[in-house]
Amino acid sequence: MGEESDLFQPLLRAEVVKAVERRGPVRIPLVRAKWWGEGLDEQYGDRLAHFDRYPTDVEHLWLPDRFFDAGTWGLPWHKPAGEGVAHDARMYLPSWDLLDEFFARMPDPDQPGLLDSVKERAQAARETDRYLLWGFWRLFFERPWGYRGMENLMVDYYTEPGNIHRLHDGLCDVYCRLIRRAAREMRPDGFWTSDDLGNQRQLMMRPETFREFLLPYYRRVGQACRECGMHFWLHSCGNNEDILGDLADAGVSIFHPVQKHTMDERRTARLFGDRIAFLAGIDVQHVLQECTPDEVRAEVRFLIDTFDAAEGGMCIAAGNGIVAGTPFENIDAFLDEAVRYGARHRSENRCRQQS
């Protein structure tokens, strides 16, 4: 992996598996590192092709967005709210009395052709020995708040516990059926999803609330992933420290992003690094936006020094979408240092283990 031409080649599937399972990869995988967010395409246009020289170490495929879009289900009680309405204000499930019909109108996870749009890419990933990551956004917090509304959902935890469990149980059944179908038809290596469980200071709910209403269903998803031979990748913004151990116990294999200024990186790695792998995300709010290229490189080295244990356990990403206003040279510094220092750090770790 020392030659320049080799250094920038995408990793084979086995090396990404080694990183997630702490079995000594040759370098740290880049996963969602080229996450172009709002306005970046408009700002840089064709210049973004410059970053094609940097590897993308997984093939990431998605369930069609329309599957969970309740606005397309023909809900008789729902009036379209128009463009620009926030995710948590569409009120697809305004009353719990509608829950049975709500589920009856949800698309069938076993409908013919559901995954046809991504099967060809999945097959190509298999033929080229790439790590295949598949999934969808939103799980047991983000999706319910999109259906019920954030304010309603927060009250529901106290006033409608039975209905919360009914909603989560029904969603969990759909999620697990989708995971098992993807395993049959595409054989992905990992399942990707999200729940923004934290804010900038703490969890969005009490840890006890998470453990009562969400954790049992996380365990079922984790069990489905284990049965299907998939790693469980979870994106969750904000401070997740109070439940990171619960997530690991539930079967989450790798956690993203350990958001800077909300979670202490060194403490997180020390407390949980032997139980869960990290897709460490570089800060897109301040570091990439405001720092110099040299400071960006220093931050990449800090993340790698913190999360890449002797045997691995780390991939590297953007913390979220890299948005307009981010200096071009900072993106370049991030990706270049992630590849170069990620390979050097792994080489040094191997030498230490052998000495």
ROLUMSE-783235 format. One line per 2 residues: number of its first residue (from 0); for each residue x, y, z of N, C-alpha, C. Coordinates in steps of 0.2 Angstrom, whole numbers, plus 5000, padded with zeros to 4 digits. Layout:
BEGIN
NUM) X,Y,Z,X,Y,Z,X,Y,Z  ...
This chain:
BEGIN
0) 5004,4994,5000,5000,5000,5000,5004,5006,5000  5011,5005,4999,5015,5011,5000,5016,5015,4993
2) 5015,5012,4987,5015,5016,4981,5010,5021,4980  5011,5026,4977,5006,5032,4976,5000,5029,4973
4) 5001,5025,4967,4996,5023,4963,4991,5018,4967  4994,5014,4971,4990,5009,4976,4987,5013,4981
6) 4990,5018,4984,4987,5022,4990,4980,5025,4988  4979,5027,4982,4973,5030,4980,4968,5025,4977
8) 4969,5019,4977,4964,5014,4974,4959,5012,4979  4953,5011,4977,4948,5009,4982,4950,5003,4986
10) 4948,5002,4992,4950,4996,4996,4945,4990,4993  4947,4984,4994,4943,4979,4992,4939,4977,4999
12) 4934,4973,4997,4929,4972,5003,4932,4970,5009  4937,4965,5009,4940,4962,5015,4943,4967,5019
14) 4946,4973,5016,4949,4978,5020,4944,4982,5024  4938,4984,5021,4933,4987,5025,4930,4983,5030
16) 4929,4977,5029,4927,4972,5034,4932,4972,5040  4939,4972,5038,4944,4972,5044,4943,4978,5048
18) 4942,4984,5045,4942,4990,5049,4936,4990,5053  4930,4987,5051,4924,4987,5055,4925,4982,5061
20) 4928,4977,5059,4929,4971,5064,4935,4971,5068  4939,4976,5067,4946,4977,5071,4950,4971,5069
22) 4952,4970,5063,4956,4965,5061,4962,4968,5056  4964,4974,5058,4970,4976,5054,4970,4978,5047
24) 4966,4983,5045,4965,4985,5038,4972,4988,5036  4973,4988,5029,4979,4992,5027,4979,4999,5027
26) 4973,5002,5027,4972,5009,5028,4965,5010,5031  4964,5016,5033,4957,5018,5035,4953,5019,5030
28) 4947,5016,5029,4942,5017,5024,4939,5024,5024  4938,5026,5018,4934,5033,5017,4927,5031,5015
30) 4922,5033,5019,4915,5031,5018,4911,5037,5019  4907,5039,5014,4904,5045,5014,4908,5051,5016
32) 4914,5051,5013,4919,5057,5014,4918,5062,5009  4915,5060,5003,4913,5065,4998,4906,5066,4998
34) 4903,5068,5004,4896,5069,5005,4895,5076,5003  4893,5078,4997,4891,5084,4995,4885,5087,4997
36) 4885,5092,5001,4878,5094,5004,4876,5100,5000  4871,5104,5004,4867,5109,5000,4871,5114,4997
38) 4870,5115,4991,4874,5121,4988,4881,5120,4985  4884,5114,4987,4891,5113,4985,4891,5112,4977
40) 4887,5108,4974,4887,5107,4967,4886,5114,4964  4882,5118,4966,4881,5125,4963,4887,5129,4963
42) 4890,5129,4969,4896,5133,4970,4902,5131,4966  4903,5124,4965,4910,5122,4962,4908,5118,4956
44) 4903,5116,4954,4901,5113,4948,4906,5107,4946  4909,5108,4940,4913,5103,4937,4920,5103,4941
46) 4921,5108,4945,4928,5107,4949,4928,5101,4954  4922,5099,4956,4921,5094,4961,4924,5087,4958
48) 4925,5087,4951,4928,5081,4948,4935,5080,4950  4938,5085,4953,4945,5085,4955,4945,5080,4961
50) 4940,5079,4965,4940,5074,4970,4939,5067,4968  4938,5066,4962,4937,5059,4959,4944,5055,4961
52) 4949,5058,4961,4956,5055,4962,4956,5051,4969  4952,5054,4974,4952,5051,4980,4947,5045,4981
54) 4948,5039,4984,4944,5033,4984,4938,5034,4988  4933,5031,4985,4927,5029,4989,4927,5022,4991
56) 4927,5020,4997,4929,5013,4999,4923,5008,5000  4917,5011,4999,4911,5007,4999,4906,5009,4993
58) 4902,5004,4991,4897,5006,4986,4891,5006,4990  4888,5012,4990,4882,5014,4995,4876,5014,4991
60) 4871,5010,4992,4865,5009,4988,4859,5011,4993  4853,5013,4990,4848,5016,4994,4841,5013,4992
62) 4837,5011,4997,4830,5010,4996,4827,5016,4992  4823,5015,4987,4819,5021,4984,4816,5025,4989
64) 4817,5032,4989,4814,5036,4993,4807,5036,4994  4803,5034,4989,4796,5034,4989,4793,5029,4994
66) 4797,5024,4995,4794,5019,4999,4791,5021,5006  4795,5026,5010,4792,5028,5016,4789,5035,5016
68) 4788,5037,5010,4785,5044,5009,4777,5044,5009  4775,5045,5015,4768,5044,5017,4764,5049,5012
70) 4767,5054,5010,4763,5059,5005,4761,5055,4999  4764,5050,4997,4762,5046,4991,4757,5040,4992
72) 4755,5039,4998,4751,5033,5000,4744,5034,4999  4741,5040,4997,4734,5042,4996,4731,5041,5003
74) 4734,5044,5008,4730,5045,5015,4724,5049,5014  4718,5047,5015,4712,5051,5014,4712,5057,5018
76) 4715,5057,5024,4714,5062,5029,4720,5068,5028  4724,5066,5024,4730,5071,5023,4729,5076,5017
78) 4731,5082,5019,4731,5087,5014,4738,5090,5013  4740,5089,5007,4747,5091,5006,4749,5098,5008
80) 4754,5099,5012,4756,5105,5015,4760,5110,5010  4761,5108,5004,4765,5112,5000,4772,5112,5000
82) 4776,5115,4996,4783,5115,4996,4786,5118,5002  4792,5116,5004,4796,5119,5010,4794,5118,5017
84) 4789,5113,5017,4787,5112,5024,4792,5107,5028  4793,5108,5034,4798,5104,5037,4796,5097,5038
86) 4801,5093,5039,4800,5086,5040,4795,5084,5045  4796,5088,5051,4792,5086,5057,4785,5090,5057
88) 4783,5093,5052,4777,5097,5052,4772,5095,5047  4773,5089,5044,4768,5086,5038,4762,5082,5041
90) 4763,5080,5047,4757,5077,5051,4753,5072,5047  4757,5066,5045,4754,5061,5041,4750,5057,5046
92) 4751,5057,5052,4747,5053,5057,4745,5057,5062  4740,5061,5061,4737,5066,5066,4734,5064,5072
94) 4731,5057,5071,4727,5054,5077,4729,5047,5077  4730,5044,5083,4732,5037,5084,4726,5033,5082
96) 4720,5035,5081,4714,5031,5079,4715,5029,5072  4720,5033,5068,4721,5031,5061,4727,5026,5060
98) 4730,5024,5065,4736,5020,5065,4735,5013,5060  4730,5010,5061,4729,5004,5058,4728,5005,5050
100) 4724,5010,5048,4724,5012,5041,4730,5014,5038  4734,5018,5043,4740,5021,5041,4745,5015,5039
102) 4745,5010,5043,4749,5004,5041,4747,5000,5035  4740,5000,5034,4737,4996,5029,4739,5000,5022
104) 4740,5006,5022,4742,5010,5016,4749,5010,5015  4753,5008,5020,4761,5008,5019,4762,5003,5013
106) 4767,5004,5009,4769,4999,5004,4771,4993,5007  4770,4987,5003,4772,4981,5005,4780,4980,5004
108) 4783,4978,5009,4791,4977,5008,4792,4971,5003  4788,4967,5002,4789,4961,4997,4786,4963,4990
110) 4784,4969,4989,4781,4970,4982,4787,4969,4977  4784,4966,4971,4789,4964,4966,4793,4971,4963
112) 4799,4970,4962,4803,4975,4959,4806,4980,4963  4804,4980,4970,4806,4985,4974,4814,4987,4974
114) 4818,4982,4973,4825,4984,4973,4828,4983,4966  4824,4983,4961,4827,4982,4954,4832,4988,4952
116) 4830,4994,4955,4834,5000,4952,4841,5000,4955  4843,4996,4960,4850,4995,4963,4853,4989,4962
118) 4849,4984,4959,4852,4977,4959,4858,4977,4954  4858,4980,4949,4864,4980,4944,4870,4983,4947
120) 4869,4988,4951,4875,4991,4955,4877,4986,4960  4873,4983,4963,4875,4978,4968,4879,4972,4965
122) 4877,4970,4960,4880,4965,4956,4887,4967,4954  4888,4973,4952,4894,4976,4950,4899,4976,4956
124) 4896,4978,4961,4900,4978,4967,4903,4972,4969  4899,4967,4969,4901,4960,4970,4906,4957,4965
126) 4905,4959,4959,4910,4957,4954,4917,4960,4955  4917,4966,4957,4923,4970,4958,4926,4969,4966
128) 4922,4965,4970,4924,4964,4977,4924,4970,4981  4919,4974,4980,4918,4980,4984,4914,4979,4990
130) 4915,4982,4995,4910,4982,5001,4904,4985,4999  4898,4982,5000,4892,4985,4998,4888,4987,5005
132) 4886,4993,5005,4882,4996,5010,4875,4998,5007  4870,4996,5011,4863,4997,5008,4859,5000,5014
134) 4854,5004,5013,4849,5006,5018,4845,5011,5016  4843,5015,5021,4838,5021,5021,4839,5025,5027
136) 4837,5031,5026,4837,5036,5032,4831,5035,5036  4832,5036,5043,4827,5037,5048,4825,5030,5050
138) 4824,5030,5057,4822,5023,5060,4817,5024,5065  4818,5025,5072,4813,5024,5077,4812,5031,5080
140) 4816,5036,5078,4815,5043,5081,4813,5048,5075  4818,5048,5071,4817,5053,5065,4810,5051,5061
142) 4809,5045,5060,4803,5043,5056,4797,5045,5059  4796,5042,5066,4790,5044,5069,4789,5052,5070
144) 4794,5055,5071,4793,5063,5072,4791,5066,5065  4793,5063,5060,4790,5065,5053,4783,5063,5052
146) 4781,5058,5055,4774,5056,5054,4769,5059,5059  4772,5060,5065,4767,5063,5071,4768,5070,5072
148) 4774,5073,5070,4776,5079,5072,4780,5079,5078  4785,5083,5079,4790,5082,5084,4787,5084,5091
150) 4783,5089,5091,4780,5091,5098,4775,5085,5100  4771,5083,5095,4766,5078,5097,4770,5071,5100
152) 4775,5070,5096,4779,5064,5098,4782,5064,5105  4784,5070,5107,4787,5070,5113,4782,5070,5119
154) 4776,5072,5117,4771,5071,5122,4768,5064,5122  4768,5061,5116,4766,5054,5116,4770,5049,5120
156) 4776,5050,5121,4780,5046,5126,4777,5045,5132  4774,5050,5135,4771,5051,5141,4763,5049,5141
158) 4760,5051,5136,4752,5050,5136,4750,5044,5132  4754,5042,5127,4752,5036,5123,4757,5031,5122
160) 4759,5028,5128,4765,5023,5127,4763,5017,5123  4757,5015,5124,4755,5009,5120,4755,5010,5113
162) 4752,5016,5111,4752,5017,5103,4759,5018,5101  4764,5021,5105,4771,5022,5103,4774,5015,5101
164) 4772,5010,5106,4775,5003,5105,4772,5000,5098  4765,5001,5097,4762,4999,5091,4765,5002,5085
166) 4767,5008,5085,4770,5011,5079,4777,5008,5078  4781,5008,5083,4788,5005,5083,4788,4998,5081
168) 4783,4994,5084,4783,4987,5082,4781,4986,5074  4776,4990,5072,4775,4990,5065,4780,4992,5060
170) 4784,4997,5062,4789,5000,5058,4795,4994,5058  4796,4992,5064,4802,4987,5065,4800,4981,5061
172) 4794,4979,5060,4793,4973,5056,4794,4974,5049  4793,4980,5047,4794,4982,5040,4802,4983,5039
174) 4805,4986,5043,4812,4987,5043,4816,4980,5042  4814,4975,5046,4817,4969,5047,4815,4965,5040
176) 4809,4965,5038,4808,4962,5031,4812,4965,5026  4813,4971,5026,4817,4975,5020,4824,4972,5021
178) 4827,4972,5027,4834,4969,5028,4835,4962,5025  4830,4958,5027,4830,4951,5025,4829,4950,5017
180) 4825,4955,5014,4824,4955,5007,4831,4957,5004  4834,4962,5006,4840,4965,5003,4845,4959,5004
182) 4845,4955,5009,4850,4950,5010,4849,4945,5005  4843,4943,5003,4842,4938,4998,4844,4940,4991
184) 4842,4947,4990,4842,4949,4983,4849,4952,4981  4852,4955,4986,4858,4959,4985,4865,4957,4989
186) 4864,4954,4994,4869,4951,4999,4874,4957,5001  4871,4963,5004,4875,4968,5006,4879,4966,5012
188) 4885,4970,5013,4889,4968,5019,4887,4972,5025  4883,4978,5024,4881,4982,5029,4874,4985,5028
190) 4871,4987,5033,4864,4991,5033,4865,4998,5036  4864,5003,5032,4865,5010,5035,4858,5013,5036
192) 4857,5016,5042,4851,5020,5043,4853,5026,5048  4848,5029,5050,4850,5035,5054,4844,5036,5059
194) 4846,5040,5065,4841,5043,5070,4845,5048,5073  4843,5054,5072,4847,5060,5076,4844,5060,5083
196) 4847,5056,5087,4845,5055,5094,4847,5061,5099  4852,5065,5097,4855,5070,5101,4854,5077,5098
198) 4855,5081,5103,4856,5088,5101,4863,5091,5103  4864,5097,5102,4871,5099,5103,4874,5098,5111
200) 4869,5097,5115,4871,5096,5122,4870,5089,5125  4864,5086,5123,4862,5080,5126,4858,5076,5122
202) 4855,5071,5124,4850,5067,5120,4844,5071,5119  4840,5069,5114,4833,5073,5113,4828,5070,5118
204) 4830,5065,5122,4825,5062,5127,4829,5059,5132  4826,5058,5138,4829,5055,5143,4832,5048,5141
206) 4838,5046,5144,4840,5039,5142,4835,5034,5144  4831,5035,5149,4826,5030,5151,4821,5029,5146
208) 4819,5035,5143,4814,5035,5138,4816,5031,5131  4823,5032,5130,4826,5028,5124,4825,5021,5125
210) 4827,5019,5132,4828,5012,5133,4821,5009,5133  4816,5012,5135,4809,5009,5135,4806,5009,5129
212) 4806,5014,5124,4802,5015,5118,4806,5013,5112  4813,5014,5112,4817,5013,5106,4821,5007,5106
214) 4825,5006,5112,4830,5001,5112,4827,4994,5110  4821,4992,5113,4819,4985,5111,4819,4984,5103
216) 4817,4989,5100,4817,4988,5092,4823,4989,5089  4828,4993,5092,4835,4993,5089,4838,4986,5090
218) 4836,4982,5095,4839,4975,5096,4836,4971,5091  4830,4972,5089,4827,4967,5084,4830,4969,5077
220) 4831,4975,5075,4835,4977,5069,4842,4974,5069  4845,4975,5075,4852,4972,5076,4852,4964,5075
222) 4847,4961,5078,4847,4954,5077,4846,4952,5069  4841,4956,5066,4840,4954,5059,4847,4955,5055
224) 4851,4960,5057,4857,4961,5053,4862,4956,5055  4862,4953,5061,4867,4948,5062,4865,4941,5059
226) 4858,4940,5058,4856,4934,5055,4857,4934,5047  4858,4940,5045,4859,4941,5038,4866,4943,5036
228) 4870,4943,5041,4878,4944,5040,4879,4951,5038  4876,4956,5041,4877,4963,5039,4879,4966,5045
230) 4884,4971,5044,4886,4976,5049,4880,4981,5050  4879,4984,5055,4874,4989,5057,4877,4995,5058
232) 4876,5000,5053,4879,5007,5053,4874,5011,5055  4875,5016,5060,4870,5021,5062,4873,5028,5062
234) 4870,5032,5059,4871,5039,5059,4867,5042,5064  4870,5046,5069,4866,5050,5074,4869,5056,5076
236) 4867,5062,5074,4870,5068,5076,4869,5069,5083  4873,5074,5086,4872,5076,5092,4875,5072,5098
238) 4874,5073,5104,4877,5070,5109,4874,5063,5111  4877,5058,5109,4874,5051,5110,4877,5047,5116
240) 4882,5050,5120,4886,5047,5125,4882,5043,5130  4876,5045,5132,4872,5042,5137,4870,5035,5135
242) 4869,5034,5128,4866,5028,5126,4871,5024,5121  4877,5026,5120,4881,5023,5115,4882,5016,5117
244) 4883,5014,5124,4884,5007,5126,4877,5003,5124  4871,5006,5125,4865,5003,5123,4865,5001,5116
246) 4867,5006,5112,4867,5005,5105,4872,4999,5103  4878,4999,5106,4883,4993,5105,4880,4987,5107
248) 4876,4987,5113,4873,4980,5115,4868,4978,5110  4864,4983,5107,4859,4981,5103,4861,4979,5096
250) 4868,4979,5095,4870,4977,5088,4873,4982,5083  4873,4988,5085,4876,4993,5081,4883,4992,5080
252) 4886,4991,5074,4893,4989,5073,4897,4995,5072  4894,5001,5069,4899,5006,5068,4894,5013,5068
254) 4897,5018,5072,4893,5024,5074,4896,5030,5070  4892,5034,5068,4894,5040,5064,4890,5046,5067
256) 4892,5052,5068,4899,5054,5066,4903,5056,5072  4901,5055,5079,4904,5057,5085,4905,5065,5084
258) 4899,5068,5084,4899,5075,5082,4903,5080,5086  4908,5084,5083,4913,5088,5087,4909,5093,5091
260) 4911,5095,5097,4908,5100,5101,4902,5097,5104  4900,5091,5103,4894,5088,5107,4896,5082,5111
262) 4901,5078,5108,4904,5072,5111,4911,5073,5111  4914,5072,5117,4922,5072,5118,4925,5066,5114
264) 4929,5067,5109,4931,5061,5105,4936,5057,5109  4940,5059,5113,4945,5055,5117,4941,5051,5122
266) 4936,5054,5125,4932,5050,5130,4928,5045,5127  4925,5047,5121,4921,5042,5118,4925,5036,5116
268) 4931,5037,5113,4935,5031,5111,4937,5027,5117  4939,5030,5122,4941,5027,5128,4936,5022,5131
270) 4930,5025,5132,4924,5022,5135,4921,5016,5131  4921,5017,5124,4917,5013,5120,4921,5010,5114
272) 4927,5011,5113,4931,5009,5107,4932,5001,5107  4931,4998,5113,4931,4991,5113,4925,4987,5111
274) 4919,4991,5110,4913,4988,5110,4909,4990,5103  4912,4996,5100,4909,4998,5094,4914,5001,5089
276) 4914,5001,5083,4918,5004,5078,4915,5011,5077  4920,5016,5074,4918,5023,5073,4919,5025,5066
278) 4914,5027,5063,4914,5031,5056,4915,5038,5058  4921,5040,5060,4923,5047,5063,4922,5052,5058
280) 4917,5057,5059,4916,5062,5054,4919,5069,5056  4923,5071,5051,4926,5078,5052,4921,5083,5052
282) 4922,5088,5057,4917,5093,5058,4916,5098,5052  4910,5098,5049,4908,5102,5043,4905,5109,5045
284) 4904,5110,5052,4901,5116,5054,4907,5122,5055  4912,5120,5058,4918,5124,5059,4924,5123,5056
286) 4927,5116,5057,4933,5115,5055,4934,5116,5047  4930,5112,5043,4930,5113,5036,4928,5120,5034
288) 4924,5123,5037,4922,5130,5035,4927,5135,5036  4930,5135,5042,4933,5141,5045,4941,5140,5046
290) 4943,5134,5046,4950,5133,5047,4955,5133,5041  4961,5133,5042,4966,5133,5036,4967,5126,5034
292) 4969,5125,5028,4971,5118,5026,4975,5114,5031  4980,5118,5033,4985,5114,5038,4981,5112,5044
294) 4976,5117,5047,4972,5115,5052,4968,5109,5051  4965,5109,5045,4961,5103,5043,4965,5097,5043
296) 4971,5097,5041,4975,5091,5041,4976,5089,5048  4978,5094,5052,4979,5092,5059,4973,5089,5063
298) 4967,5091,5061,4961,5088,5063,4960,5081,5061  4961,5080,5055,4961,5073,5052,4966,5068,5056
300) 4972,5071,5057,4977,5067,5061,4974,5065,5068  4971,5071,5071,4968,5070,5078,4963,5064,5078
302) 4958,5064,5073,4953,5059,5073,4956,5052,5072  4961,5052,5068,4964,5045,5067,4968,5043,5073
304) 4972,5047,5076,4975,5045,5082,4971,5043,5088  4965,5046,5088,4960,5045,5093,4956,5039,5092
306) 4954,5037,5086,4949,5032,5085,4952,5026,5082  4958,5026,5079,4961,5020,5075,4965,5017,5080
308) 4962,5011,5083,4966,5007,5088,4971,5003,5084  4975,4999,5088,4980,4995,5085,4977,4990,5080
310) 4971,4988,5081,4969,4983,5077,4964,4986,5072  4962,4992,5072,4958,4995,5068,4952,4998,5072
312) 4946,4997,5069,4940,5000,5072,4937,5007,5070  4940,5009,5064,4938,5016,5062,4938,5016,5054
314) 4933,5020,5052,4933,5023,5045,4932,5030,5046  4933,5034,5041,4932,5041,5041,4928,5044,5036
316) 4924,5049,5038,4919,5052,5034,4919,5060,5035  4914,5063,5031,4912,5070,5033,4907,5069,5038
318) 4907,5074,5043,4902,5073,5048,4895,5074,5046  4894,5077,5041,4887,5078,5038,4889,5080,5031
320) 4884,5083,5027,4885,5086,5021,4889,5092,5021  4894,5092,5016,4899,5097,5015,4895,5103,5011
322) 4894,5108,5014,4889,5113,5011,4893,5119,5008  4889,5123,5004,4892,5129,5000,4895,5133,5005
324) 4901,5136,5003,4904,5140,5008,4911,5137,5010  4911,5131,5010,4917,5127,5012,4923,5128,5007
326) 4928,5130,5009,4934,5132,5005,4936,5125,5001  4937,5126,4995,4939,5120,4990,4945,5117,4993
328) 4950,5121,4995,4957,5118,4997,4956,5114,5004  4951,5116,5008,4950,5112,5014,4947,5105,5013
330) 4942,5105,5008,4940,5098,5006,4946,5094,5003  4950,5097,4999,4956,5093,4997,4960,5091,5002
332) 4962,5095,5007,4966,5094,5013,4963,5088,5017  4957,5088,5018,4953,5083,5022,4954,5076,5018
334) 4953,5076,5012,4953,5069,5008,4960,5067,5008  4964,5071,5006,4971,5069,5005,4974,5067,5011
336) 4973,5070,5017,4976,5068,5023,4973,5062,5026  4966,5061,5024,4963,5055,5026,4966,5049,5023
338) 4968,5049,5017,4971,5044,5013,4978,5042,5016  4982,5048,5015,4989,5047,5017,4991,5045,5024
340) 4988,5049,5029,4989,5048,5036,4985,5041,5038  4980,5040,5035,4976,5034,5037,4980,5028,5035
342) 4984,5028,5029,4988,5022,5027,4994,5022,5032  4997,5028,5033,5003,5028,5037,5002,5026,5044
344) 4996,5028,5047,4995,5026,5054,4993,5018,5054  4990,5015,5049,4989,5008,5050,4996,5005,5049
346) 5000,5007,5045,5007,5004,5044,5011,5004,5051  5011,5010,5054,5014,5010,5061,5011,5006,5066
348) 5004,5005,5066,5001,5001,5070,5003,4993,5069  5004,4991,5063,5006,4985,5061,5013,4983,5063
350) 5017,4988,5062,5024,4988,5065,5025,4987,5072  5021,4991,5076,5021,4990,5083,5018,4983,5085
352) 5013,4981,5082,5011,4974,5084,5016,4969,5083  5020,4970,5077,5025,4964,5076,5031,4965,5080
354) 5032,4971,5083,5039,4971,5087,5038,4969,5094
